[in-house]
Amino acid sequence: MDFSSPHPKPRIGTAEEIATTLVYKLRDFNQTVGVAESFTGGGIMATITSVPGSSAVLHGGVVSYATSVKREVLGVEDSLIAKEGVIHPEVARQMAKGARKITSHGSITTWGIATTGVAGPASQDNKPAGTVYIGIDSSKESWTWGPFNFPGDRDEVRQATIKEALCLLHDILEDGKAGEVPHTTGHSEI
């Protein structure tokens, strides 16, 4: 499912507050998350791990700053990268799926979340600074959002992306999608 969102809805709270709520919700649902980050450089994982008890829900992740890591570790298709570049909604979706796959050791990772974009100051793949795509994957469904056009300098774009990514997974859980996804103790197709 694709969602175009050039202007994200206003978010209340800090990224850390949202991560805290998210960790508690995931723990209540007995669900887990794996992360694939490009230009956010581990910021989503750092924000989640700032929450006490996050080890119960964060299986792990990868910083896939290099295109080769997106291809070889996360399984993003060569043909997609050759045609569209790495700043693309389908790249975000495939990265999220790859995050679930590579972190499903011992038990299935419930959610994969991924970011790809341009922090700036220069453009990349003919996309201006601030262009961002976010992907979330489960065993039942995949979502992509973007392009976001976050304003600000490099750090502001990264921080806005981290917060929005956490909010989007939180929104999915709030919308009742968590009950549609198998718990981490079940055996399911990745």
C-alpha positions as CSV (number, residue, x, y, z in Angstrom):
1,M,0.0,0.0,0.0
2,D,1.5,3.4,-1.0
3,F,0.8,6.6,0.8
4,S,1.9,9.9,-0.8
5,S,2.6,12.4,1.9
6,P,4.4,15.5,0.9
7,H,3.4,17.2,4.1
8,P,3.4,14.9,7.2
9,K,0.7,15.5,9.7
10,P,1.7,17.4,12.8
11,R,3.2,15.1,15.4
12,I,3.0,15.7,19.1
13,G,5.9,14.8,21.4
14,T,9.6,14.2,20.8
15,A,11.0,11.2,19.0
16,E,12.1,9.8,22.3
17,E,8.5,10.0,23.7
18,I,7.1,8.4,20.6
19,A,9.7,5.6,20.8
20,T,8.8,5.0,24.5
21,T,5.1,4.6,23.6
22,L,6.1,2.4,20.6
23,V,8.3,0.1,22.7
24,Y,5.4,-0.4,25.2
25,K,2.9,-1.1,22.5
26,L,5.2,-3.6,20.8
27,R,5.9,-5.3,24.1
28,D,2.2,-5.4,24.9
29,F,1.5,-7.1,21.5
30,N,4.6,-9.4,21.9
31,Q,5.9,-8.0,18.6
32,T,9.3,-7.0,17.4
33,V,11.0,-4.7,14.9
34,G,14.0,-4.7,12.7
35,V,15.4,-1.6,11.1
36,A,17.2,-0.6,7.9
37,E,18.5,2.9,7.8
38,S,20.3,4.8,5.1
39,F,20.9,8.5,5.6
40,T,19.5,8.4,9.2
41,G,22.6,6.4,10.1
42,G,21.3,4.3,13.0
43,G,19.2,7.2,14.5
44,I,16.0,5.1,14.6
45,M,17.7,2.3,16.4
46,A,19.5,4.7,18.8
47,T,16.2,6.4,19.6
48,I,14.5,3.0,20.3
49,T,17.3,1.7,22.4
50,S,17.2,4.9,24.5
51,V,14.0,3.4,26.0
52,P,14.5,1.0,29.0
53,G,13.2,-2.5,28.0
54,S,13.7,-1.9,24.3
55,S,15.8,-5.1,24.0
56,A,12.5,-7.0,24.2
57,V,11.3,-5.5,21.0
58,L,14.3,-4.4,18.8
59,H,15.8,-7.4,17.1
60,G,18.4,-5.3,15.4
61,G,19.1,-3.6,12.1
62,V,21.6,-2.4,9.6
63,V,22.9,1.0,8.4
64,S,22.9,0.6,4.7
65,Y,24.5,3.9,3.7
66,A,26.3,2.3,0.7
67,T,24.2,1.2,-2.2
68,S,26.0,-2.2,-2.2
69,V,24.7,-2.9,1.3
70,K,21.2,-2.1,0.1
71,R,21.6,-4.7,-2.6
72,E,23.8,-7.4,-1.0
73,V,22.5,-7.3,2.6
74,L,18.9,-6.1,2.3
75,G,18.1,-7.6,-1.1
76,V,17.1,-4.5,-2.9
77,E,16.8,-5.4,-6.6
78,D,19.7,-4.3,-8.9
79,S,17.3,-3.4,-11.7
80,L,15.3,-1.1,-9.4
81,I,18.4,0.7,-8.3
82,A,19.7,1.0,-11.9
83,K,16.4,2.4,-13.1
84,E,15.3,4.6,-10.2
85,G,18.3,5.2,-7.9
86,V,18.1,4.6,-4.2
87,I,15.8,7.4,-3.3
88,H,12.5,5.7,-4.3
89,P,9.5,4.3,-2.5
90,E,10.0,0.7,-3.7
91,V,13.6,0.9,-2.4
92,A,12.2,1.8,1.0
93,R,9.7,-1.1,0.8
94,Q,12.4,-3.6,-0.2
95,M,14.7,-2.3,2.6
96,A,12.0,-2.8,5.2
97,K,11.4,-6.3,4.0
98,G,15.1,-7.0,4.1
99,A,15.3,-5.6,7.6
100,R,12.6,-8.1,8.8
101,K,14.4,-10.9,7.0
102,I,17.9,-10.3,8.3
103,T,16.8,-9.8,11.9
104,S,14.5,-12.9,12.0
105,H,17.0,-15.2,13.8
106,G,15.5,-17.5,16.4
107,S,12.1,-15.8,16.0
108,I,10.3,-14.0,13.3
109,T,10.7,-10.2,13.4
110,T,7.2,-8.7,13.2
111,W,7.9,-5.3,11.6
112,G,10.6,-4.0,9.3
113,I,11.1,-0.3,9.0
114,A,13.3,1.5,6.6
115,T,14.4,5.0,5.5
116,T,16.0,6.3,2.4
117,G,16.4,9.9,1.3
118,V,18.6,12.9,0.9
119,A,19.8,14.7,4.0
120,G,21.7,17.3,2.0
121,P,23.0,19.8,1.5
122,A,23.5,18.5,-2.1
123,S,20.9,16.6,-4.2
124,Q,21.2,12.9,-5.0
125,D,19.6,10.9,-7.9
126,N,18.1,14.2,-9.1
127,K,16.2,14.4,-5.8
128,P,16.6,17.6,-3.7
129,A,17.7,17.6,-0.1
130,G,14.9,16.8,2.2
131,T,13.3,14.2,-0.1
132,V,12.5,11.1,2.0
133,Y,10.7,7.8,1.7
134,I,9.8,5.5,4.6
135,G,8.8,1.8,4.3
136,I,7.3,-0.5,6.8
137,D,6.8,-4.3,6.2
138,S,5.0,-7.1,8.0
139,S,4.3,-10.6,7.0
140,K,0.8,-9.5,5.8
141,E,1.4,-6.1,4.2
142,S,3.9,-3.5,3.2
143,W,3.5,0.3,3.2
144,T,5.5,3.2,1.8
145,W,5.2,6.9,2.4
146,G,6.7,9.8,0.5
147,P,8.0,11.7,-0.9
148,F,8.3,13.8,2.2
149,N,10.0,17.1,1.7
150,F,11.5,17.9,5.1
151,P,12.9,21.4,5.4
152,G,16.1,22.3,7.2
153,D,19.7,21.4,7.3
154,R,21.1,17.9,7.3
155,D,20.5,17.2,10.9
156,E,16.9,18.6,10.9
157,V,16.0,16.4,7.9
158,R,17.5,13.3,9.6
159,Q,15.7,14.1,12.9
160,A,12.3,14.8,11.2
161,T,12.7,11.4,9.4
162,I,13.5,9.5,12.5
163,K,10.4,11.0,14.3
164,E,8.1,10.4,11.3
165,A,9.3,6.8,10.9
166,L,8.5,6.0,14.5
167,C,5.2,7.8,14.3
168,L,4.2,5.8,11.2
169,L,4.7,2.5,12.9
170,H,3.0,3.8,16.0
171,D,0.0,4.8,13.8
172,I,-0.2,1.3,12.2
173,L,-0.3,-0.2,15.7
174,E,-3.0,2.4,16.8
175,D,-5.1,1.6,13.7
176,G,-5.4,-2.0,14.9
177,K,-3.0,-3.5,12.3
178,A,-1.0,-5.1,15.1
179,G,-3.7,-7.7,15.8
180,E,-3.5,-8.8,12.1
181,V,0.2,-9.7,12.3
182,P,1.4,-12.9,13.9
183,H,3.2,-12.6,17.3
184,T,6.9,-13.2,17.3
185,T,6.6,-16.6,18.8
186,G,4.6,-18.0,15.9
187,H,6.0,-19.5,12.8
188,S,5.2,-17.5,9.7
189,E,6.6,-16.8,6.3
190,I,9.0,-13.9,6.3
